Amino acid sequence: MFCGHEYTLKNIDFCLQAIEPEGAQKLKQFRDELEEKLMFQLSTVPTSVSQEKEFNLFMRCRDESLQKAHGNLDPVHLMQFLREWKNSGKMPKM
């Protein structure tokens, strides 16, 4: 997948705030890999759909562990909650 700008690390920083505890270590490892690429002036894109499904919380709203981590929200409300959080920079009240 190609994006129009480099947003990968900023998205991961947000995801590390919002991810369920079980997923954090794997996401941190992925972030380290991307930082290393950027250190050598390599691009972090494109990514694959499978990577996005694994690490991008906006693509994981049907994941039960993520729903549980945020009060058992259904997928639609979880997407709304995450989007509002990312847009404002503050976790919304449930």
N, CA, C and O atoms as a CHARMM CRD file, in Angstrom:
* protein
*
  376
    1    1 MET  N      0.83700  -1.15700   0.00000 PROA 1      0.00000
    2    1 MET  CA     0.00000   0.00000   0.00000 PROA 1      0.00000
    3    1 MET  C      0.89200   1.23300   0.00000 PROA 1      0.00000
    4    1 MET  O      1.89200   1.28700   0.71700 PROA 1      0.00000
    5    2 PHE  N      0.53200   2.20100  -0.79200 PROA 2      0.00000
    6    2 PHE  CA     1.25600   3.46000  -0.85400 PROA 2      0.00000
    7    2 PHE  C      0.40600   4.55600  -0.22100 PROA 2      0.00000
    8    2 PHE  O     -0.80200   4.61800  -0.45000 PROA 2      0.00000
    9    3 CYS  N      1.02700   5.41000   0.56400 PROA 3      0.00000
   10    3 CYS  CA     0.31700   6.58500   1.06600 PROA 3      0.00000
   11    3 CYS  C      0.92700   7.81000   0.39400 PROA 3      0.00000
   12    3 CYS  O      2.00500   7.73400  -0.19600 PROA 3      0.00000
   13    4 GLY  N      0.24200   8.91500   0.48600 PROA 4      0.00000
   14    4 GLY  CA     0.70700  10.12700  -0.17700 PROA 4      0.00000
   15    4 GLY  C      1.81200  10.84900   0.57300 PROA 4      0.00000
   16    4 GLY  O      2.42800  11.76700   0.03100 PROA 4      0.00000
   17    5 HSD  N      2.07200  10.45300   1.80800 PROA 5      0.00000
   18    5 HSD  CA     3.11500  11.08400   2.61500 PROA 5      0.00000
   19    5 HSD  C      3.60600  10.09300   3.66500 PROA 5      0.00000
   20    5 HSD  O      2.98200   9.05700   3.89100 PROA 5      0.00000
   21    6 GLU  N      4.70800  10.41200   4.29100 PROA 6      0.00000
   22    6 GLU  CA     5.29200   9.54400   5.30700 PROA 6      0.00000
   23    6 GLU  C      4.55100   9.75000   6.61900 PROA 6      0.00000
   24    6 GLU  O      4.75300  10.75500   7.30100 PROA 6      0.00000
   25    7 TYR  N      3.72200   8.83000   6.96200 PROA 7      0.00000
   26    7 TYR  CA     2.96000   8.93100   8.19900 PROA 7      0.00000
   27    7 TYR  C      3.16200   7.72200   9.10500 PROA 7      0.00000
   28    7 TYR  O      2.59500   7.67000  10.19700 PROA 7      0.00000
   29    8 THR  N      3.94200   6.77300   8.68100 PROA 8      0.00000
   30    8 THR  CA     4.03300   5.48000   9.34800 PROA 8      0.00000
   31    8 THR  C      4.43000   5.60000  10.81900 PROA 8      0.00000
   32    8 THR  O      3.76000   5.02700  11.67800 PROA 8      0.00000
   33    9 LEU  N      5.50100   6.32800  11.13000 PROA 9      0.00000
   34    9 LEU  CA     5.94400   6.42200  12.52100 PROA 9      0.00000
   35    9 LEU  C      4.94800   7.18800  13.38200 PROA 9      0.00000
   36    9 LEU  O      4.72200   6.82300  14.53600 PROA 9      0.00000
   37   10 LYS  N      4.35200   8.24100  12.83800 PROA 10     0.00000
   38   10 LYS  CA     3.34800   8.97900  13.60900 PROA 10     0.00000
   39   10 LYS  C      2.14900   8.09300  13.91200 PROA 10     0.00000
   40   10 LYS  O      1.59000   8.14900  15.00800 PROA 10     0.00000
   41   11 ASN  N      1.75700   7.27900  12.94800 PROA 11     0.00000
   42   11 ASN  CA     0.63500   6.37300  13.17600 PROA 11     0.00000
   43   11 ASN  C      1.00200   5.32400  14.22600 PROA 11     0.00000
   44   11 ASN  O      0.18000   4.98500  15.07700 PROA 11     0.00000
   45   12 ILE  N      2.22500   4.81400  14.16900 PROA 12     0.00000
   46   12 ILE  CA     2.65800   3.82900  15.16000 PROA 12     0.00000
   47   12 ILE  C      2.70400   4.46800  16.55000 PROA 12     0.00000
   48   12 ILE  O      2.30900   3.83400  17.52800 PROA 12     0.00000
   49   13 ASP  N      3.17800   5.70300  16.65100 PROA 13     0.00000
   50   13 ASP  CA     3.19600   6.37600  17.95200 PROA 13     0.00000
   51   13 ASP  C      1.78900   6.43700  18.54200 PROA 13     0.00000
   52   13 ASP  O      1.59600   6.18600  19.73200 PROA 13     0.00000
   53   14 PHE  N      0.81700   6.76800  17.71000 PROA 14     0.00000
   54   14 PHE  CA    -0.56500   6.78400  18.18600 PROA 14     0.00000
   55   14 PHE  C     -1.00800   5.37500  18.58200 PROA 14     0.00000
   56   14 PHE  O     -1.58800   5.17700  19.65000 PROA 14     0.00000
   57   15 CYS  N     -0.73500   4.41700  17.73100 PROA 15     0.00000
   58   15 CYS  CA    -1.16400   3.04100  17.99300 PROA 15     0.00000
   59   15 CYS  C     -0.57000   2.51100  19.29300 PROA 15     0.00000
   60   15 CYS  O     -1.22600   1.74700  20.00100 PROA 15     0.00000
   61   16 LEU  N      0.65700   2.90200  19.61800 PROA 16     0.00000
   62   16 LEU  CA     1.27700   2.44700  20.86900 PROA 16     0.00000
   63   16 LEU  C      0.52800   2.97900  22.09800 PROA 16     0.00000
   64   16 LEU  O      0.56500   2.36000  23.16100 PROA 16     0.00000
   65   17 GLN  N     -0.14300   4.11000  21.95500 PROA 17     0.00000
   66   17 GLN  CA    -0.95700   4.63700  23.05100 PROA 17     0.00000
   67   17 GLN  C     -2.26100   3.86000  23.18600 PROA 17     0.00000
   68   17 GLN  O     -2.76800   3.67400  24.29200 PROA 17     0.00000
   69   18 ALA  N     -2.79500   3.41200  22.07100 PROA 18     0.00000
   70   18 ALA  CA    -4.14700   2.86300  22.04200 PROA 18     0.00000
   71   18 ALA  C     -4.21400   1.33900  21.94100 PROA 18     0.00000
   72   18 ALA  O     -5.28800   0.75500  22.08800 PROA 18     0.00000
   73   19 ILE  N     -3.08500   0.70000  21.69500 PROA 19     0.00000
   74   19 ILE  CA    -3.09500  -0.74700  21.44300 PROA 19     0.00000
   75   19 ILE  C     -3.31900  -1.52600  22.74000 PROA 19     0.00000
   76   19 ILE  O     -2.98300  -1.05900  23.82800 PROA 19     0.00000
   77   20 GLU  N     -3.88500  -2.70800  22.60300 PROA 20     0.00000
   78   20 GLU  CA    -4.02800  -3.58500  23.75900 PROA 20     0.00000
   79   20 GLU  C     -2.63900  -4.06300  24.16700 PROA 20     0.00000
   80   20 GLU  O     -1.75800  -4.17200  23.31400 PROA 20     0.00000
   81   21 PRO  N     -2.42100  -4.34900  25.44700 PROA 21     0.00000
   82   21 PRO  CA    -1.07600  -4.69000  25.93100 PROA 21     0.00000
   83   21 PRO  C     -0.40600  -5.84300  25.17800 PROA 21     0.00000
   84   21 PRO  O      0.80700  -5.82100  24.96900 PROA 21     0.00000
   85   22 GLU  N     -1.17900  -6.83700  24.77400 PROA 22     0.00000
   86   22 GLU  CA    -0.59000  -7.99400  24.08900 PROA 22     0.00000
   87   22 GLU  C      0.07000  -7.62200  22.75600 PROA 22     0.00000
   88   22 GLU  O      1.00300  -8.29800  22.32300 PROA 22     0.00000
   89   23 GLY  N     -0.39800  -6.57100  22.11200 PROA 23     0.00000
   90   23 GLY  CA     0.13500  -6.21000  20.80500 PROA 23     0.00000
   91   23 GLY  C      1.27500  -5.21600  20.83700 PROA 23     0.00000
   92   23 GLY  O      1.92300  -4.98100  19.81700 PROA 23     0.00000
   93   24 ALA  N      1.52800  -4.63100  21.99100 PROA 24     0.00000
   94   24 ALA  CA     2.49500  -3.53300  22.07000 PROA 24     0.00000
   95   24 ALA  C      3.92300  -3.95300  21.73300 PROA 24     0.00000
   96   24 ALA  O      4.62000  -3.22700  21.02400 PROA 24     0.00000
   97   25 GLN  N      4.36900  -5.09700  22.21900 PROA 25     0.00000
   98   25 GLN  CA     5.75300  -5.50400  21.98900 PROA 25     0.00000
   99   25 GLN  C      6.04700  -5.70500  20.49800 PROA 25     0.00000
  100   25 GLN  O      7.08200  -5.26900  19.99600 PROA 25     0.00000
  101   26 LYS  N      5.13500  -6.36100  19.81200 PROA 26     0.00000
  102   26 LYS  CA     5.31200  -6.59800  18.38100 PROA 26     0.00000
  103   26 LYS  C      5.32600  -5.27600  17.61000 PROA 26     0.00000
  104   26 LYS  O      6.09700  -5.10200  16.66700 PROA 26     0.00000
  105   27 LEU  N      4.46800  -4.35700  18.02400 PROA 27     0.00000
  106   27 LEU  CA     4.40800  -3.05100  17.37100 PROA 27     0.00000
  107   27 LEU  C      5.68700  -2.25300  17.62100 PROA 27     0.00000
  108   27 LEU  O      6.17300  -1.56300  16.72500 PROA 27     0.00000
  109   28 LYS  N      6.23400  -2.34500  18.83600 PROA 28     0.00000
  110   28 LYS  CA     7.49600  -1.66200  19.14200 PROA 28     0.00000
  111   28 LYS  C      8.63000  -2.21300  18.27800 PROA 28     0.00000
  112   28 LYS  O      9.48100  -1.45700  17.80800 PROA 28     0.00000
  113   29 GLN  N      8.63900  -3.50800  18.07400 PROA 29     0.00000
  114   29 GLN  CA     9.66200  -4.13100  17.23000 PROA 29     0.00000
  115   29 GLN  C      9.53400  -3.63400  15.78600 PROA 29     0.00000
  116   29 GLN  O     10.53500  -3.33500  15.13500 PROA 29     0.00000
  117   30 PHE  N      8.30900  -3.55000  15.29700 PROA 30     0.00000
  118   30 PHE  CA     8.05900  -3.04400  13.94600 PROA 30     0.00000
  119   30 PHE  C      8.52600  -1.58900  13.83400 PROA 30     0.00000
  120   30 PHE  O      9.12000  -1.19600  12.83000 PROA 30     0.00000
  121   31 ARG  N      8.25200  -0.79700  14.87000 PROA 31     0.00000
  122   31 ARG  CA     8.67700   0.60500  14.87400 PROA 31     0.00000
  123   31 ARG  C     10.20200   0.69900  14.80600 PROA 31     0.00000
  124   31 ARG  O     10.73800   1.53100  14.07400 PROA 31     0.00000
  125   32 ASP  N     10.90100  -0.14300  15.56100 PROA 32     0.00000
  126   32 ASP  CA    12.37000  -0.15500  15.52800 PROA 32     0.00000
  127   32 ASP  C     12.89000  -0.46500  14.12400 PROA 32     0.00000
  128   32 ASP  O     13.86100   0.13800  13.66500 PROA 32     0.00000
  129   33 GLU  N     12.24200  -1.40200  13.45600 PROA 33     0.00000
  130   33 GLU  CA    12.63900  -1.74800  12.08500 PROA 33     0.00000
  131   33 GLU  C     12.45700  -0.55500  11.15300 PROA 33     0.00000
  132   33 GLU  O     13.31300  -0.28700  10.31100 PROA 33     0.00000
  133   34 LEU  N     11.35100   0.15500  11.30100 PROA 34     0.00000
  134   34 LEU  CA    11.09700   1.32000  10.44800 PROA 34     0.00000
  135   34 LEU  C     12.07000   2.45700  10.74300 PROA 34     0.00000
  136   34 LEU  O     12.53900   3.13000   9.82500 PROA 34     0.00000
  137   35 GLU  N     12.37200   2.67200  12.01900 PROA 35     0.00000
  138   35 GLU  CA    13.34000   3.71500  12.37800 PROA 35     0.00000
  139   35 GLU  C     14.70700   3.42600  11.77000 PROA 35     0.00000
  140   35 GLU  O     15.40700   4.33700  11.32800 PROA 35     0.00000
  141   36 GLU  N     15.07500   2.16000  11.75300 PROA 36     0.00000
  142   36 GLU  CA    16.35300   1.78100  11.14600 PROA 36     0.00000
  143   36 GLU  C     16.34600   2.08700   9.64600 PROA 36     0.00000
  144   36 GLU  O     17.33400   2.58900   9.11100 PROA 36     0.00000
  145   37 LYS  N     15.25000   1.79100   8.97800 PROA 37     0.00000
  146   37 LYS  CA    15.14300   2.12200   7.54600 PROA 37     0.00000
  147   37 LYS  C     15.32100   3.62200   7.33600 PROA 37     0.00000
  148   37 LYS  O     16.06900   4.04800   6.45500 PROA 37     0.00000
  149   38 LEU  N     14.63700   4.41200   8.14200 PROA 38     0.00000
  150   38 LEU  CA    14.71400   5.86200   7.99300 PROA 38     0.00000
  151   38 LEU  C     16.10500   6.38900   8.29800 PROA 38     0.00000
  152   38 LEU  O     16.53800   7.37700   7.70500 PROA 38     0.00000
  153   39 MET  N     16.81300   5.73700   9.22000 PROA 39     0.00000
  154   39 MET  CA    18.18200   6.12700   9.54400 PROA 39     0.00000
  155   39 MET  C     19.07800   6.02900   8.29900 PROA 39     0.00000
  156   39 MET  O     20.00400   6.82100   8.12100 PROA 39     0.00000
  157   40 PHE  N     18.78400   5.04700   7.44900 PROA 40     0.00000
  158   40 PHE  CA    19.53900   4.85100   6.21600 PROA 40     0.00000
  159   40 PHE  C     18.85800   5.50900   5.02500 PROA 40     0.00000
  160   40 PHE  O     19.16900   5.20900   3.87200 PROA 40     0.00000
  161   41 GLN  N     17.92200   6.41500   5.31900 PROA 41     0.00000
  162   41 GLN  CA    17.18500   7.17300   4.31300 PROA 41     0.00000
  163   41 GLN  C     16.43200   6.27700   3.33700 PROA 41     0.00000
  164   41 GLN  O     16.30700   6.58300   2.15100 PROA 41     0.00000
  165   42 LEU  N     15.93100   5.16100   3.86900 PROA 42     0.00000
  166   42 LEU  CA    15.08600   4.26900   3.07900 PROA 42     0.00000
  167   42 LEU  C     13.63200   4.58000   3.38900 PROA 42     0.00000
  168   42 LEU  O     13.31700   5.06600   4.47500 PROA 42     0.00000
  169   43 SER  N     12.77000   4.31100   2.46700 PROA 43     0.00000
  170   43 SER  CA    11.34700   4.57900   2.64400 PROA 43     0.00000
  171   43 SER  C     10.70100   3.48700   3.50500 PROA 43     0.00000
  172   43 SER  O     11.12200   2.33100   3.48200 PROA 43     0.00000
  173   44 THR  N      9.68700   3.87100   4.25000 PROA 44     0.00000
  174   44 THR  CA     8.92400   2.89000   5.02000 PROA 44     0.00000
  175   44 THR  C      7.68100   2.42900   4.25900 PROA 44     0.00000
  176   44 THR  O      6.92100   1.59700   4.75200 PROA 44     0.00000
  177   45 VAL  N      7.48300   2.95800   3.08900 PROA 45     0.00000
  178   45 VAL  CA     6.37100   2.54800   2.22900 PROA 45     0.00000
  179   45 VAL  C      6.95700   2.03100   0.93000 PROA 45     0.00000
  180   45 VAL  O      8.04900   2.46000   0.55700 PROA 45     0.00000
  181   46 PRO  N      6.31100   1.16500   0.24600 PROA 46     0.00000
  182   46 PRO  CA     4.95600   0.70300   0.54200 PROA 46     0.00000
  183   46 PRO  C      4.94400  -0.32400   1.66800 PROA 46     0.00000
  184   46 PRO  O      5.96700  -0.90800   2.02400 PROA 46     0.00000
  185   47 THR  N      3.75600  -0.51700   2.20800 PROA 47     0.00000
  186   47 THR  CA     3.52200  -1.60600   3.14400 PROA 47     0.00000
  187   47 THR  C      2.56400  -2.57300   2.46500 PROA 47     0.00000
  188   47 THR  O      2.06500  -2.31100   1.37000 PROA 47     0.00000
  189   48 SER  N      2.32200  -3.67200   3.11900 PROA 48     0.00000
  190   48 SER  CA     1.37000  -4.63600   2.56800 PROA 48     0.00000
  191   48 SER  C      0.05400  -4.54400   3.32800 PROA 48     0.00000
  192   48 SER  O      0.00800  -4.01800   4.44000 PROA 48     0.00000
  193   49 VAL  N     -0.99500  -5.04600   2.74000 PROA 49     0.00000
  194   49 VAL  CA    -2.28900  -5.08900   3.40700 PROA 49     0.00000
  195   49 VAL  C     -2.16900  -5.92500   4.67800 PROA 49     0.00000
  196   49 VAL  O     -2.76100  -5.58200   5.70100 PROA 49     0.00000
  197   50 SER  N     -1.41200  -7.01100   4.62300 PROA 50     0.00000
  198   50 SER  CA    -1.27600  -7.85200   5.81600 PROA 50     0.00000
  199   50 SER  C     -0.58000  -7.09300   6.94300 PROA 50     0.00000
  200   50 SER  O     -0.96400  -7.23900   8.10300 PROA 50     0.00000
  201   51 GLN  N      0.43700  -6.28200   6.63000 PROA 51     0.00000
  202   51 GLN  CA     1.08700  -5.47100   7.67000 PROA 51     0.00000
  203   51 GLN  C      0.11300  -4.45600   8.24800 PROA 51     0.00000
  204   51 GLN  O      0.05600  -4.26800   9.46300 PROA 51     0.00000
  205   52 GLU  N     -0.64700  -3.80900   7.39000 PROA 52     0.00000
  206   52 GLU  CA    -1.61200  -2.82200   7.86800 PROA 52     0.00000
  207   52 GLU  C     -2.66400  -3.47500   8.75300 PROA 52     0.00000
  208   52 GLU  O     -3.05400  -2.90600   9.77200 PROA 52     0.00000
  209   53 LYS  N     -3.12300  -4.65000   8.37800 PROA 53     0.00000
  210   53 LYS  CA    -4.11500  -5.35600   9.19900 PROA 53     0.00000
  211   53 LYS  C     -3.54700  -5.76400  10.55000 PROA 53     0.00000
  212   53 LYS  O     -4.28000  -5.86100  11.53400 PROA 53     0.00000
  213   54 GLU  N     -2.25000  -6.00100  10.59400 PROA 54     0.00000
  214   54 GLU  CA    -1.61100  -6.41400  11.84700 PROA 54     0.00000
  215   54 GLU  C     -1.31600  -5.23500  12.76400 PROA 54     0.00000
  216   54 GLU  O     -1.48100  -5.34700  13.97900 PROA 54     0.00000
  217   55 PHE  N     -0.88200  -4.10400  12.20300 PROA 55     0.00000
  218   55 PHE  CA    -0.38800  -3.00500  13.01600 PROA 55     0.00000
  219   55 PHE  C     -1.25500  -1.75600  13.03600 PROA 55     0.00000
  220   55 PHE  O     -1.15600  -0.97000  13.97800 PROA 55     0.00000
  221   56 ASN  N     -2.08900  -1.54600  12.05100 PROA 56     0.00000
  222   56 ASN  CA    -2.89900  -0.33200  11.97300 PROA 56     0.00000
  223   56 ASN  C     -4.20700  -0.55600  12.72500 PROA 56     0.00000
  224   56 ASN  O     -5.05400  -1.33800  12.29200 PROA 56     0.00000
  225   57 LEU  N     -4.36800   0.13300  13.85300 PROA 57     0.00000
  226   57 LEU  CA    -5.54900  -0.08500  14.68300 PROA 57     0.00000
  227   57 LEU  C     -6.85300   0.22100  13.95000 PROA 57     0.00000
  228   57 LEU  O     -7.88800  -0.37700  14.24500 PROA 57     0.00000
  229   58 PHE  N     -6.80700   1.13300  13.01400 PROA 58     0.00000
  230   58 PHE  CA    -8.01600   1.48000  12.27300 PROA 58     0.00000
  231   58 PHE  C     -8.48500   0.32500  11.39000 PROA 58     0.00000
  232   58 PHE  O     -9.64300   0.28200  10.97600 PROA 58     0.00000
  233   59 MET  N     -7.59600  -0.59300  11.11100 PROA 59     0.00000
  234   59 MET  CA    -7.97300  -1.77400  10.32600 PROA 59     0.00000
  235   59 MET  C     -8.24100  -2.98100  11.22600 PROA 59     0.00000
  236   59 MET  O     -8.46800  -4.08500  10.73300 PROA 59     0.00000
  237   60 ARG  N     -8.21500  -2.77300  12.53200 PROA 60     0.00000
  238   60 ARG  CA    -8.40400  -3.87500  13.47500 PROA 60     0.00000
  239   60 ARG  C     -9.63200  -3.69100  14.35700 PROA 60     0.00000
  240   60 ARG  O     -9.71900  -4.30200  15.42200 PROA 60     0.00000
  241   61 CYS  N    -10.56700  -2.87500  13.94100 PROA 61     0.00000
  242   61 CYS  CA   -11.72900  -2.57100  14.78100 PROA 61     0.00000
  243   61 CYS  C    -12.64300  -3.77300  15.01900 PROA 61     0.00000
  244   61 CYS  O    -13.48600  -3.72900  15.91500 PROA 61     0.00000
  245   62 ARG  N    -12.49700  -4.82300  14.25300 PROA 62     0.00000
  246   62 ARG  CA   -13.28400  -6.03300  14.48900 PROA 62     0.00000
  247   62 ARG  C    -12.54000  -7.02800  15.39700 PROA 62     0.00000
  248   62 ARG  O    -13.06900  -8.09200  15.72000 PROA 62     0.00000
  249   63 ASP  N    -11.34700  -6.68600  15.79400 PROA 63     0.00000
  250   63 ASP  CA   -10.51500  -7.54000  16.64500 PROA 63     0.00000
  251   63 ASP  C    -11.02900  -7.48300  18.08300 PROA 63     0.00000
  252   63 ASP  O    -11.09300  -6.41000  18.68200 PROA 63     0.00000
  253   64 GLU  N    -11.39200  -8.63700  18.63100 PROA 64     0.00000
  254   64 GLU  CA   -11.97800  -8.68800  19.97000 PROA 64     0.00000
  255   64 GLU  C    -11.04100  -8.16000  21.05600 PROA 64     0.00000
  256   64 GLU  O    -11.49400  -7.49700  21.98900 PROA 64     0.00000
  257   65 SER  N     -9.75100  -8.44400  20.94700 PROA 65     0.00000
  258   65 SER  CA    -8.82600  -7.98000  21.99200 PROA 65     0.00000
  259   65 SER  C     -8.74500  -6.45400  22.00600 PROA 65     0.00000
  260   65 SER  O     -8.62500  -5.85700  23.07600 PROA 65     0.00000
  261   66 LEU  N     -8.80800  -5.82300  20.85300 PROA 66     0.00000
  262   66 LEU  CA    -8.79000  -4.36500  20.78500 PROA 66     0.00000
  263   66 LEU  C    -10.11400  -3.79900  21.30000 PROA 66     0.00000
  264   66 LEU  O    -10.12700  -2.79100  22.00600 PROA 66     0.00000
  265   67 GLN  N    -11.21300  -4.44000  20.95100 PROA 67     0.00000
  266   67 GLN  CA   -12.52000  -4.00000  21.45400 PROA 67     0.00000
  267   67 GLN  C    -12.55400  -4.07300  22.97700 PROA 67     0.00000
  268   67 GLN  O    -13.02100  -3.14400  23.63500 PROA 67     0.00000
  269   68 LYS  N    -12.06100  -5.17100  23.53200 PROA 68     0.00000
  270   68 LYS  CA   -12.03500  -5.34400  24.99600 PROA 68     0.00000
  271   68 LYS  C    -11.17900  -4.28200  25.66800 PROA 68     0.00000
  272   68 LYS  O    -11.53600  -3.76700  26.72800 PROA 68     0.00000
  273   69 ALA  N    -10.05600  -3.95600  25.05500 PROA 69     0.00000
  274   69 ALA  CA    -9.13900  -2.96300  25.63000 PROA 69     0.00000
  275   69 ALA  C     -9.78200  -1.58400  25.73200 PROA 69     0.00000
  276   69 ALA  O     -9.31000  -0.72400  26.47600 PROA 69     0.00000
  277   70 HSD  N    -10.85800  -1.38100  24.98100 PROA 70     0.00000
  278   70 HSD  CA   -11.53300  -0.07900  24.97400 PROA 70     0.00000
  279   70 HSD  C    -13.00300  -0.20900  25.34900 PROA 70     0.00000
  280   70 HSD  O    -13.87300   0.40000  24.72700 PROA 70     0.00000
  281   71 GLY  N    -13.26100  -1.00300  26.36300 PROA 71     0.00000
  282   71 GLY  CA   -14.59900  -1.06900  26.93200 PROA 71     0.00000
  283   71 GLY  C    -15.61200  -1.86100  26.13800 PROA 71     0.00000
  284   71 GLY  O    -16.81100  -1.59000  26.21500 PROA 71     0.00000
  285   72 ASN  N    -15.14500  -2.84500  25.36900 PROA 72     0.00000
  286   72 ASN  CA   -16.04200  -3.69900  24.56800 PROA 72     0.00000
  287   72 ASN  C    -16.87200  -2.91600  23.55400 PROA 72     0.00000
  288   72 ASN  O    -18.04200  -3.22100  23.32400 PROA 72     0.00000
  289   73 LEU  N    -16.25800  -1.91900  22.95900 PROA 73     0.00000
  290   73 LEU  CA   -16.94600  -1.15400  21.91900 PROA 73     0.00000
  291   73 LEU  C    -17.16300  -2.01700  20.68600 PROA 73     0.00000
  292   73 LEU  O    -16.32200  -2.85100  20.35100 PROA 73     0.00000
  293   74 ASP  N    -18.28200  -1.81800  20.01400 PROA 74     0.00000
  294   74 ASP  CA   -18.49400  -2.50900  18.74100 PROA 74     0.00000
  295   74 ASP  C    -17.59400  -1.85300  17.69100 PROA 74     0.00000
  296   74 ASP  O    -17.08900  -0.75400  17.91700 PROA 74     0.00000
  297   75 PRO  N    -17.38600  -2.51600  16.54000 PROA 75     0.00000
  298   75 PRO  CA   -16.43000  -2.00100  15.54300 PROA 75     0.00000
  299   75 PRO  C    -16.68400  -0.56200  15.09000 PROA 75     0.00000
  300   75 PRO  O    -15.73600   0.20500  14.92000 PROA 75     0.00000
  301   76 VAL  N    -17.92800  -0.19400  14.89600 PROA 76     0.00000
  302   76 VAL  CA   -18.23500   1.16600  14.42300 PROA 76     0.00000
  303   76 VAL  C    -17.86900   2.20000  15.48600 PROA 76     0.00000
  304   76 VAL  O    -17.24000   3.21300  15.18100 PROA 76     0.00000
  305   77 HSD  N    -18.26100   1.94300  16.72500 PROA 77     0.00000
  306   77 HSD  CA   -17.95700   2.89400  17.79600 PROA 77     0.00000
  307   77 HSD  C    -16.46400   2.90400  18.14400 PROA 77     0.00000
  308   77 HSD  O    -15.92800   3.93800  18.54300 PROA 77     0.00000
  309   78 LEU  N    -15.80500   1.77700  17.99700 PROA 78     0.00000
  310   78 LEU  CA   -14.36600   1.73600  18.22400 PROA 78     0.00000
  311   78 LEU  C    -13.64200   2.58400  17.17500 PROA 78     0.00000
  312   78 LEU  O    -12.71800   3.32500  17.51000 PROA 78     0.00000
  313   79 MET  N    -14.05000   2.48300  15.92700 PROA 79     0.00000
  314   79 MET  CA   -13.45400   3.31600  14.86900 PROA 79     0.00000
  315   79 MET  C    -13.66500   4.79600  15.18300 PROA 79     0.00000
  316   79 MET  O    -12.74200   5.60000  15.05800 PROA 79     0.00000
  317   80 GLN  N    -14.86800   5.14400  15.58400 PROA 80     0.00000
  318   80 GLN  CA   -15.17600   6.53600  15.92500 PROA 80     0.00000
  319   80 GLN  C    -14.30900   7.00200  17.09800 PROA 80     0.00000
  320   80 GLN  O    -13.75600   8.10200  17.06700 PROA 80     0.00000
  321   81 PHE  N    -14.19500   6.16900  18.12000 PROA 81     0.00000
  322   81 PHE  CA   -13.39600   6.47000  19.30300 PROA 81     0.00000
  323   81 PHE  C    -11.92600   6.68900  18.92800 PROA 81     0.00000
  324   81 PHE  O    -11.32000   7.67900  19.33800 PROA 81     0.00000
  325   82 LEU  N    -11.35500   5.76700  18.14800 PROA 82     0.00000
  326   82 LEU  CA    -9.94900   5.87800  17.74100 PROA 82     0.00000
  327   82 LEU  C     -9.71400   7.09900  16.86500 PROA 82     0.00000
  328   82 LEU  O     -8.71400   7.79800  17.03000 PROA 82     0.00000
  329   83 ARG  N    -10.62800   7.36200  15.93500 PROA 83     0.00000
  330   83 ARG  CA   -10.46700   8.50600  15.03400 PROA 83     0.00000
  331   83 ARG  C    -10.49800   9.81200  15.81100 PROA 83     0.00000
  332   83 ARG  O     -9.69300  10.71200  15.57100 PROA 83     0.00000
  333   84 GLU  N    -11.45100   9.90500  16.75600 PROA 84     0.00000
  334   84 GLU  CA   -11.55100  11.11700  17.56900 PROA 84     0.00000
  335   84 GLU  C    -10.28100  11.30300  18.40400 PROA 84     0.00000
  336   84 GLU  O     -9.77800  12.41900  18.54100 PROA 84     0.00000
  337   85 TRP  N     -9.76900  10.20300  18.95800 PROA 85     0.00000
  338   85 TRP  CA    -8.54800  10.24500  19.76200 PROA 85     0.00000
  339   85 TRP  C     -7.37200  10.72600  18.92000 PROA 85     0.00000
  340   85 TRP  O     -6.62500  11.61200  19.33700 PROA 85     0.00000
  341   86 LYS  N     -7.21000  10.14600  17.74500 PROA 86     0.00000
  342   86 LYS  CA    -6.08000  10.52600  16.88900 PROA 86     0.00000
  343   86 LYS  C     -6.20700  11.98000  16.42900 PROA 86     0.00000
  344   86 LYS  O     -5.22200  12.71700  16.41100 PROA 86     0.00000
  345   87 ASN  N     -7.41700  12.38400  16.06100 PROA 87     0.00000
  346   87 ASN  CA    -7.61700  13.76500  15.57800 PROA 87     0.00000
  347   87 ASN  C     -7.35800  14.80700  16.66000 PROA 87     0.00000
  348   87 ASN  O     -6.76200  15.84900  16.39100 PROA 87     0.00000
  349   88 SER  N     -7.80700  14.52600  17.88300 PROA 88     0.00000
  350   88 SER  CA    -7.71000  15.52200  18.95900 PROA 88     0.00000
  351   88 SER  C     -6.39900  15.41600  19.75000 PROA 88     0.00000
  352   88 SER  O     -5.95100  16.39000  20.35600 PROA 88     0.00000
  353   89 GLY  N     -5.79200  14.22200  19.73700 PROA 89     0.00000
  354   89 GLY  CA    -4.59800  14.00500  20.54900 PROA 89     0.00000
  355   89 GLY  C     -4.91600  13.65800  21.98700 PROA 89     0.00000
  356   89 GLY  O     -4.00800  13.48800  22.80100 PROA 89     0.00000
  357   90 LYS  N     -6.21600  13.54800  22.31500 PROA 90     0.00000
  358   90 LYS  CA    -6.63500  13.19900  23.66500 PROA 90     0.00000
  359   90 LYS  C     -7.61500  12.04500  23.61300 PROA 90     0.00000
  360   90 LYS  O     -8.47900  11.98700  22.73800 PROA 90     0.00000
  361   91 MET  N     -7.47200  11.11700  24.56500 PROA 91     0.00000
  362   91 MET  CA    -8.40100  10.00300  24.59900 PROA 91     0.00000
  363   91 MET  C     -9.80400  10.52700  24.93800 PROA 91     0.00000
  364   91 MET  O     -9.99500  11.19400  25.95400 PROA 91     0.00000
  365   92 PRO  N    -10.78100  10.21700  24.07700 PROA 92     0.00000
  366   92 PRO  CA   -12.14200  10.68300  24.35900 PROA 92     0.00000
  367   92 PRO  C    -12.74000   9.93100  25.54800 PROA 92     0.00000
  368   92 PRO  O    -12.32500   8.81800  25.87100 PROA 92     0.00000
  369   93 LYS  N    -13.70300  10.55000  26.17800 PROA 93     0.00000
  370   93 LYS  CA   -14.43700   9.88200  27.24200 PROA 93     0.00000
  371   93 LYS  C    -15.39300   8.88000  26.60400 PROA 93     0.00000
  372   93 LYS  O    -15.95700   9.12000  25.53700 PROA 93     0.00000
  373   94 MET  N    -15.55500   7.76900  27.27700 PROA 94     0.00000
  374   94 MET  CA   -16.45200   6.74700  26.74200 PROA 94     0.00000
  375   94 MET  C    -17.86000   7.00000  27.19200 PROA 94     0.00000
  376   94 MET  O    -18.76600   6.24300  26.84200 PROA 94     0.00000
